[in-house]
Amino acid sequence: MRTAPTCVLMNTRQLKVFCGSFAGATETLYREPSNVLVYSVGGKTFAYFKTSDPERWRFSTRVTPDRFIELTDFPGVKPARYRGRFHWITIVEVHRFPASYLSELVESSYQRAFASLTRAKQIAIRTAHAR
């Protein structure tokens, strides 16, 4: 398991760095009309940030169905717009959540996205990352 930064809380900048640190992770900025910063592996999205007001820097990631029910009961966490039915959550204020908690959510989402890739893509990503 990856380790989160040593701080107790994580800000948006640190979370973006963490999302980009995974093997094969790519960062894509989509401007108008979607205004999102997307993190993906092999074309599969595992996290994204809203980049325009009034939802600037709200963070979304995919969770398991059980975690979805649990997390959407927390203040500051809601089903992600348009993706909630696929068990995506939005964290309204990243800096209010412990770094270890956020890193666990991101790693889990990354692992799910990575596991959904073909075996050939997984091998190619692992090989490129090992260099």
C-alpha positions as YAML, in Angstrom:
chain: A
units: angstrom
residues:
- id: 1
  name: MET
  ca: [0.00, 0.00, 0.00]
- id: 2
  name: ARG
  ca: [1.21, 3.51, -0.80]
- id: 3
  name: THR
  ca: [1.85, 5.88, 2.03]
- id: 4
  name: ALA
  ca: [0.18, 9.25, 2.24]
- id: 5
  name: PRO
  ca: [2.15, 12.40, 2.98]
- id: 6
  name: THR
  ca: [3.14, 12.59, 6.62]
- id: 7
  name: CYS
  ca: [0.72, 15.41, 7.39]
- id: 8
  name: VAL
  ca: [-2.50, 14.72, 9.24]
- id: 9
  name: LEU
  ca: [-4.61, 16.49, 6.60]
- id: 10
  name: MET
  ca: [-4.10, 16.72, 2.86]
- id: 11
  name: ASN
  ca: [-4.75, 19.79, 0.74]
- id: 12
  name: THR
  ca: [-5.84, 19.80, -2.89]
- id: 13
  name: ARG
  ca: [-2.31, 20.26, -4.24]
- id: 14
  name: GLN
  ca: [-1.02, 17.27, -2.25]
- id: 15
  name: LEU
  ca: [-3.96, 15.13, -3.32]
- id: 16
  name: LYS
  ca: [-3.30, 15.96, -6.98]
- id: 17
  name: VAL
  ca: [0.35, 14.94, -6.58]
- id: 18
  name: PHE
  ca: [-0.74, 11.71, -4.90]
- id: 19
  name: CYS
  ca: [-3.22, 10.89, -7.70]
- id: 20
  name: GLY
  ca: [-0.49, 11.39, -10.29]
- id: 21
  name: SER
  ca: [1.99, 9.16, -8.46]
- id: 22
  name: PHE
  ca: [0.45, 5.83, -9.44]
- id: 23
  name: ALA
  ca: [1.95, 3.64, -12.16]
- id: 24
  name: GLY
  ca: [0.57, 4.69, -15.54]
- id: 25
  name: ALA
  ca: [-1.53, 7.50, -14.09]
- id: 26
  name: THR
  ca: [-2.27, 10.33, -16.48]
- id: 27
  name: GLU
  ca: [-3.65, 13.78, -15.77]
- id: 28
  name: THR
  ca: [-5.98, 15.41, -18.31]
- id: 29
  name: LEU
  ca: [-7.50, 18.86, -17.98]
- id: 30
  name: TYR
  ca: [-10.84, 19.27, -19.74]
- id: 31
  name: ARG
  ca: [-11.86, 22.88, -20.13]
- id: 32
  name: GLU
  ca: [-15.30, 24.31, -20.98]
- id: 33
  name: PRO
  ca: [-17.93, 22.95, -20.74]
- id: 34
  name: SER
  ca: [-16.91, 20.14, -18.36]
- id: 35
  name: ASN
  ca: [-14.14, 21.92, -16.39]
- id: 36
  name: VAL
  ca: [-12.59, 18.86, -14.78]
- id: 37
  name: LEU
  ca: [-9.09, 17.60, -14.06]
- id: 38
  name: VAL
  ca: [-9.19, 13.84, -14.60]
- id: 39
  name: TYR
  ca: [-6.79, 11.16, -13.35]
- id: 40
  name: SER
  ca: [-6.88, 7.88, -15.22]
- id: 41
  name: VAL
  ca: [-4.91, 4.73, -15.89]
- id: 42
  name: GLY
  ca: [-5.08, 3.03, -19.29]
- id: 43
  name: GLY
  ca: [-8.04, 5.24, -20.21]
- id: 44
  name: LYS
  ca: [-10.03, 4.34, -17.07]
- id: 45
  name: THR
  ca: [-10.82, 7.24, -14.74]
- id: 46
  name: PHE
  ca: [-10.11, 6.75, -11.05]
- id: 47
  name: ALA
  ca: [-10.39, 10.33, -9.70]
- id: 48
  name: TYR
  ca: [-11.24, 13.86, -10.78]
- id: 49
  name: PHE
  ca: [-11.48, 17.42, -9.56]
- id: 50
  name: LYS
  ca: [-14.00, 20.05, -10.59]
- id: 51
  name: THR
  ca: [-12.02, 23.12, -11.74]
- id: 52
  name: SER
  ca: [-14.63, 25.84, -12.01]
- id: 53
  name: ASP
  ca: [-16.69, 27.78, -9.49]
- id: 54
  name: PRO
  ca: [-18.87, 27.27, -7.53]
- id: 55
  name: GLU
  ca: [-17.57, 23.70, -7.09]
- id: 56
  name: ARG
  ca: [-13.89, 24.48, -7.62]
- id: 57
  name: TRP
  ca: [-11.57, 21.70, -6.34]
- id: 58
  name: ARG
  ca: [-14.31, 19.35, -5.22]
- id: 59
  name: PHE
  ca: [-12.84, 15.89, -5.48]
- id: 60
  name: SER
  ca: [-14.56, 12.76, -6.78]
- id: 61
  name: THR
  ca: [-13.50, 9.13, -6.70]
- id: 62
  name: ARG
  ca: [-15.08, 5.72, -7.10]
- id: 63
  name: VAL
  ca: [-15.81, 3.54, -4.07]
- id: 64
  name: THR
  ca: [-17.35, 0.14, -3.43]
- id: 65
  name: PRO
  ca: [-21.14, -0.04, -3.02]
- id: 66
  name: ASP
  ca: [-20.76, -0.60, 0.75]
- id: 67
  name: ARG
  ca: [-18.42, 2.37, 1.15]
- id: 68
  name: PHE
  ca: [-20.76, 4.50, -0.99]
- id: 69
  name: ILE
  ca: [-23.61, 4.02, 1.49]
- id: 70
  name: GLU
  ca: [-21.31, 4.63, 4.45]
- id: 71
  name: LEU
  ca: [-19.55, 7.69, 3.03]
- id: 72
  name: THR
  ca: [-22.59, 9.52, 1.70]
- id: 73
  name: ASP
  ca: [-23.84, 9.72, 5.29]
- id: 74
  name: PHE
  ca: [-20.78, 11.83, 6.26]
- id: 75
  name: PRO
  ca: [-21.11, 15.62, 6.22]
- id: 76
  name: GLY
  ca: [-19.22, 17.01, 3.23]
- id: 77
  name: VAL
  ca: [-19.56, 13.84, 1.14]
- id: 78
  name: LYS
  ca: [-22.27, 13.37, -1.45]
- id: 79
  name: PRO
  ca: [-22.98, 11.20, -4.48]
- id: 80
  name: ALA
  ca: [-21.03, 12.51, -7.47]
- id: 81
  name: ARG
  ca: [-23.18, 14.35, -9.99]
- id: 82
  name: TYR
  ca: [-24.06, 12.09, -12.93]
- id: 83
  name: ARG
  ca: [-21.85, 9.28, -11.57]
- id: 84
  name: GLY
  ca: [-23.43, 8.58, -8.19]
- id: 85
  name: ARG
  ca: [-25.29, 5.60, -9.55]
- id: 86
  name: PHE
  ca: [-21.90, 4.06, -10.37]
- id: 87
  name: HIS
  ca: [-20.72, 4.53, -6.75]
- id: 88
  name: TRP
  ca: [-18.73, 7.71, -7.24]
- id: 89
  name: ILE
  ca: [-18.60, 10.16, -4.34]
- id: 90
  name: THR
  ca: [-17.71, 13.84, -4.19]
- id: 91
  name: ILE
  ca: [-15.78, 15.25, -1.26]
- id: 92
  name: VAL
  ca: [-16.72, 18.90, -0.99]
- id: 93
  name: GLU
  ca: [-13.74, 20.09, 1.10]
- id: 94
  name: VAL
  ca: [-10.64, 17.94, 0.70]
- id: 95
  name: HIS
  ca: [-8.72, 19.67, 3.49]
- id: 96
  name: ARG
  ca: [-11.23, 18.43, 6.10]
- id: 97
  name: PHE
  ca: [-10.38, 14.74, 5.55]
- id: 98
  name: PRO
  ca: [-7.35, 12.90, 6.95]
- id: 99
  name: ALA
  ca: [-4.60, 12.19, 4.43]
- id: 100
  name: SER
  ca: [-4.65, 8.49, 5.25]
- id: 101
  name: TYR
  ca: [-8.40, 8.30, 4.53]
- id: 102
  name: LEU
  ca: [-8.13, 10.13, 1.20]
- id: 103
  name: SER
  ca: [-5.14, 8.05, 0.11]
- id: 104
  name: GLU
  ca: [-7.02, 4.85, 0.94]
- id: 105
  name: LEU
  ca: [-9.99, 5.95, -1.20]
- id: 106
  name: VAL
  ca: [-7.79, 6.97, -4.14]
- id: 107
  name: GLU
  ca: [-5.70, 3.82, -4.02]
- id: 108
  name: SER
  ca: [-8.81, 1.64, -3.96]
- id: 109
  name: SER
  ca: [-10.28, 3.51, -6.93]
- id: 110
  name: TYR
  ca: [-6.98, 3.24, -8.84]
- id: 111
  name: GLN
  ca: [-6.78, -0.50, -8.14]
- id: 112
  name: ARG
  ca: [-10.33, -1.00, -9.44]
- id: 113
  name: ALA
  ca: [-9.57, 0.96, -12.61]
- id: 114
  name: PHE
  ca: [-6.27, -0.89, -13.13]
- id: 115
  name: ALA
  ca: [-7.93, -4.28, -12.58]
- id: 116
  name: SER
  ca: [-10.49, -3.48, -15.28]
- id: 117
  name: LEU
  ca: [-7.76, -3.13, -17.92]
- id: 118
  name: THR
  ca: [-6.80, -5.95, -20.21]
- id: 119
  name: ARG
  ca: [-3.93, -8.11, -19.07]
- id: 120
  name: ALA
  ca: [-1.78, -6.73, -21.91]
- id: 121
  name: LYS
  ca: [-2.36, -3.13, -20.77]
- id: 122
  name: GLN
  ca: [-1.60, -4.06, -17.17]
- id: 123
  name: ILE
  ca: [1.69, -5.69, -18.18]
- id: 124
  name: ALA
  ca: [2.64, -2.70, -20.36]
- id: 125
  name: ILE
  ca: [2.00, -0.27, -17.49]
- id: 126
  name: ARG
  ca: [3.92, -2.38, -14.98]
- id: 127
  name: THR
  ca: [6.82, -2.79, -17.40]
- id: 128
  name: ALA
  ca: [6.98, 0.95, -18.16]
- id: 129
  name: HIS
  ca: [6.80, 1.80, -14.46]
- id: 130
  name: ALA
  ca: [9.59, -0.64, -13.56]
- id: 131
  name: ARG
  ca: [12.07, 1.15, -15.84]
...
